Amino acid sequence: MLKRIAPIAYRLGSLLPRRQTQAPERPRVRRLSVPAALVAEDRLNIPVNERALEECEADLIRERGRFLVRQERWSELAQEMRKAEAQRDSTQGGLPSVDLLGFGARADVVETVAQALTSPRGRDERLLLDGVMGFEAALQEHKGDPMIALVVALTHIDLGWVWRGEGWPEATPARHEKRANAHFDRARTLLSRHCGATLQSPALLAARCAARAGGSDSAMSVADDYETLIDLAPENPRHMRALGNHMLPRWFGSYAALELEARRTAARTQFMWGTGGYAWVYFDAIALDAGACARVDVAFFLDGLRDILRARPDQEMVNLLTAYCCVALPGGAGGNDPGRDNRARIAAAADWLIRDHLTEIHPMVWAHASDRFVNNLHIRSPRQFASRGRADALRCLSTRFEDEIRQGQRVTFTPDGLRLEAV
């Protein structure tokens, strides 16, 4: 069964945050070698960033949102979310602070329901409803506040995905699908009372797009909403990626609509991403859909990858694009793959990404890539998840440098670039 991507940026798939009482750890970088079973000892050396600054910063903001809700300080939460969005505050890697605050605010409720549905007490209505009903009560006490309405709406969207799981509606138990649709409907009702465009709120617009997962809308209306959102927040590639996913035939669009929106988005975001907008719109679509991969303009897509790196040359982005080419894109191939040739040409970009740009490994990025960035994934053990990502990255690198290693060279990644030395 194909997995569906819920087009909202932050969900249970994120690294579970630490408690508010703990300060985030400083990034720890340690040097690992590929196991001797793969290559000679110490022939491949690359720093592994166990806790990137991006993850530490995001954890702290998420925990702030969780803390304020636990203390029932809703007015402070709303005020901080408004301020973060007005100032377009974000982490070093570009995650909007308003989204992270909202994620933390609803995390306890969503996690409780997710755990309840997988336990023997899964039919305990108190566990399934108490949290979200408490949120609804808070909303009644703060009528008219769009940020609190946003948190409650996003909670309903998340709960809709918890009930639906990873399948399509027709493969979901009838009771679960009914509950999922009820949550999506409630989210749309709440969001209809606040116009994201008028309020200049990318967070509200993104939630409106995400809430469409429970409905059946025309490709044009979906694309129009995304156009408004992307124009308001062109710096956030997650919106372009979600647009591409929603333009697939399995959702609201068609391959022709996907191509049209990719080119239109590239033209509108050229000032920031060059041709990168085209690549962002196709990014998840071609990893999930062989038909889309068969139709993508490969040369345009590869130009887009290069322009993305010109705009964002940091290692978080380098790891994302490299893991995509090494793990996520090849992982989307099936037995009868009409996009096989295009997939191989794009995956080959991993070679210049690794040799010209990679200086360290970010394990969590690689781990998410192995699941093709399915962001309604529930991570039970972040440590094991990151360990898997680290192993995938090292396996990929050992394969890429197999010839050099067999010839007796040592491969070392440094902040100044790749270094090959005779042993």
N, C-alpha and C positions, 0 to 999 in steps of 0.2 A: 504494500500500500504506500502510495506517495504521501509524504508528510506535507502538511500545509504550514505556511509561515504566517503567523498572526502579525499583520503589519503595524506593530507598535514597538517602539524602540527598546523599552526596558520591561522585562518580565521576569519570571522565575528563573529563566536561563542565565541571569546575571550572577556573578560571584556573590554568594550570600554575605551580607555586610556584617561587620563586627559590632559588638555592643558599644553604645555611646560612651561608656566609661573608659574605653580603651582608645588611645590615640593610634592612628594608623601607623603601621610599621614603615620605617624608611625602606626604600627600594633596596633589595638585596640581590647582588649580581654575583654568581659563582660560576666557575669554569668547569665544564663537563667535557668528557671525551666520549665518543661513541664506544659502546662495549666492544671488547676484543673479538667477540664473535663476528662483528661486522668489519672491523678494520684493525690494523695493528694499533696497539695501545699508544695513545697520545699522538695519533696522526691527524686527528680532526679536533680542533679546539675552537670553541665559540662561547662567549659569555651568555649565560641564561639568566634573564631578568625575572627572578622569581616573583617579585612584587613591584611591578612598574609603578612609577609615580602616578600615572593615570588611574590605576586601580585603587591606590591609597586615597587619592583625592575624591574619587567617586564614592568610595565606601563612606567617607566622612560625611559627605552631603546626604547620601541615602539615610545614614543613621540619624542625622539631624531631623529629617522628616519623620522617621519612625518615633524618635524621642518625643517630638511635639505632639503627635497623635496619642501616644501612650499617656502623656500628661494632660490630654484633652485641651491643649492650647491651640485650638483651631484658628483663632484670630491671628496668632503669631505665624502659624503655618501659611495662611493665606497672604499675609503681608510679605513674608519672605519670598514666597513664590512670585507674587506680583513684582517685587523689586528685582528678583533674579531675571525675570523675563523682560522687564523694561530695559534693563542694562545688558541684556543678552549675555549674561554670565554663563560660562561653560568651563569644563575641565580643560587641561592642556591638550587632550586628544579630541576636544570638540563636543563632548557630551553636555547638553544644556542642563544647567543646574536646576531649572524649574522642573524638568522631567525627573531628575534624580530625587529631588525632594518629594515629588508626588509618588514615585516608586516606593521610597521608604515609608511614606505615610500609609500606604495600603498593604505593605508587605505582610504584616501579621495576619490580617484578615484573609488574604489570598492563600497564604501558606497553611493556615488552619483548615480551610476548606479542602485544599489539595490533599492534605494528610488525612482528613476525615474520609474522603472518598476512597482511599486505598486501605482503610482500616475496617475491622469488623463492625465498627460503629458508623459506617458510612451513610446509614439512613437516619442518623440522629439529626433531626431538623434543627435542634438548638445549635449544634456545632456548625451547621450549614448556613444558618440565617442570622444568628445573633450579631456577628461582626458587621455585616453589611447593613443590618437594620439600625445598629448603633450609628453608623455613618449617615444613614438617611435621617436619623434624629438630629444629628449635628447640622446637617444641611438645613433642616427646618428652623433651627435656631439662628442660622446665618443666611436667611433668604436673600437672594440677589447677589451673593458673592460668587463670581465666576470661577475662582480658583478652588473653592470648596466643592462647587458643582463638578469641576474637572476631576478632582480626586475621587469623588463618589462615582462619576461616570466611568473612569478608568478602572475602578474596582469592579464594577459590573462587567466591563469588557474582559478583564482578566478572569473573572469567575465564569463568564461564558465560555472561555477557552478551557478552563479547568473541567467544566462539565462536558464539553465536546471532545476534549482530548486531541489526539493527533490525526483523527480520521476525517473523512468527508461526512456531511450530515446523514447521507443515506446509510453509512456504515456505523453510525452512532446509535446506541440504544434509544428507543423512542422517549423514555423518561428523561434521559440525559439531554437529548436534543431539545426537548420542550423547555427544560430548565435553562439551557444555553440561550435559546432564543428569547426567553423572558428577560435574561440579563442584558442581552444586546438591545432589545427594545427599550428597556429602561434607560440604558446609556444614551440612546438616540434621543429619547424624550428630554433628558436633562440637558444634553448639548444643544438641542434646538432652541433653548431659551437664551443662549448667549452666542452672539455672532463673532467668531474668531477673527474674521476679516475687519469688522468694525473696531474691535478691541485691539487689533494688531497683535494677535496672540497666536504664534505658531503652535503652542501646546494645545490650545483648543481646536485649531484646525486639524492637527495631527490626530487628535482623539476622534474628531468627526470622521476622518478617513478610516480609522481603525474600527469604528463602530459599524461600518458598512459590512463587516464580515458576517453579520447576522442577517443581511438583507439581500435583495436582488435589484441592483440598480443598473442603469445604462452606462456603457463605457464612457459616453460623453460627460455625464454628470460626475462620474468618478474622476475623470481626467481634469475636469474644471476645478474640482475641489483641490486636487493635488497641485494644479498650476498655481492657484492662489497661495497654497502653503509653501511651495518651493520658491516662488517669487518673494515671499516674506522672509524665508530663512534659507537662502541659497547655499549658505556655508555648511548646512547639515546634510550629508549624503544619504542618511537613512531615509529621508523622505523620498528621494529619487529612487532608491532601491525598492521601497514599498510600492511606489507607482508602477515600476516594472512588474512586480509580482501581481498586482491587481489588474494589469493589462493582459495577462495571460488568458487564453481561452477558458481555462478551468475556473476563472473568477469572473470578471466582468467584460473582458476585452476580446481581442483577436491578435494574431501575429501582425497583421497590418496596423492595428491600433498601437501595438507595442513599438513597432518601428517608427511610426509617426511621432509618438510621444517622446521617444528617445532622441530623435533629431530636434524636435521643438525644444526640449529641455536643454539640449546641448547649446542651441543658439541663445537661449535666454540666460544661461549661466556661464557663457563664455568668458565674461569679465573676471570670473573667479576660478573656474576649472578648466579653461581652454576647451578642448573637445571632451573633457572628462565626464560631462553630463551624459553623453551617450553611453559610456561605459558603466556609469552608476546605474542608469535605468535598466540596462541589460544584466547587471552584475549577478543578482540572484535568479533572475528569470532563466538564464541559459544554464545555470547549475541545476535547476529543477525541471526544466522542460526541454526535451531533445528537439522538439519542433522549433522552438525559439532559437536553440543553438544552431540548427541547420540554416536559419535565415539571417543571423546576425552578420553585419558587415565587419569582418574580422580586422581588416586594415584600420577602419575607423575606431573599432574597439581598442586595438593595441595603441593607436595614437592617444586615445583617451587615458589609458593606463599611464603613459609617459607624462601626460599633462597633469594627471592627478598627483604624481610624485613631484612635479615642479611646484605645484601649489602647496603640497604637504609632504616634505621630505623626511619627516620624523620617523623613528623606528617603529612606532605603533602602526603607521600606515604601511611602511615597507613590509612588516610582518603580515598585515592583513592581505595585501596583494599577493605576497609570496605564498602564503598558506592557501589562498584561493586557487592559485594556479597549480600548486602541488597536490592539494588534498580535496578541496571542495568541488572544483570543476571536474576532475577525473572521476570523483565519486558519484557524479550524476549520470555516468554512462550506463546504458543498459545493454542487453544482448543484441537488440536490433536498434542501433543508434544512428539515425539519419544525420546527427550533428557530429559524428565521429571526427571527420577531418577538421572541422572548425574548432572542435574541442581540443584537438591535439595541437593546432597552431597557436591557440591562446595559451594552453598549458606550457608550451615551450618558452613563454616569456619568463617563466621561473628562472631560467638560466641567467639572463641579464639582471633580473631583480636580485638574485643571490650574489652574483659575482660583482656587480657594480654598486649595490646599495645596502645589502644586509650586513649589519655589524653585531647583532645580538638576537637572541630568541625570546619571544614573549609567549610562554606556554599556553595561556588562556586563549589567546587569539587562535592558535593552531588547534586547540581542542574544539572550539566552536566551529572552526572550518571543517573538521572531520564529520560534524553533524549538519554540514551545509547551512550553518547559521540559523537553524531552527530555534527561534527565540521564545517558544513556549515550552522549551525543554526544562524539566525539573532536575536540577543537579543535586544529587544526594550527598556527594562528597567532593567539594571543590578541590581538595588536595589530590584525590585520585584523578579527577577530571584534568587538572593541570599536568599531572604526571603523564597522562596519555598524550596530551598535546606536545609535551617535551619530547616524548618518544617518537611521535610522528615527524616532528621537525628534524630530529637527528637522523632518522631513517632516510628522510628526503635528501638531506645534505650528504649523507654517506653515499647515496646512489649517484648524486650529481658529481661527486669527486672521486668516484671509484677508480677511474683511469689514473688520476694523479697519485692516489694512495698506492695503487699497485706498482706504480713506477718508483715508489720509495720516497715520495714527497710528503712533507707535513703541511697541512692546510690550517691556517690560523686566521681568524677573523679579528680585526682590530678596529678601533674607532676611526682609523685613517684608511681602512679598506682591507681587502683580502690580500694575504701574503702566502706565497708558495715557497717552501724552502726544502732543499735536499736534506735528507736525514743522514 
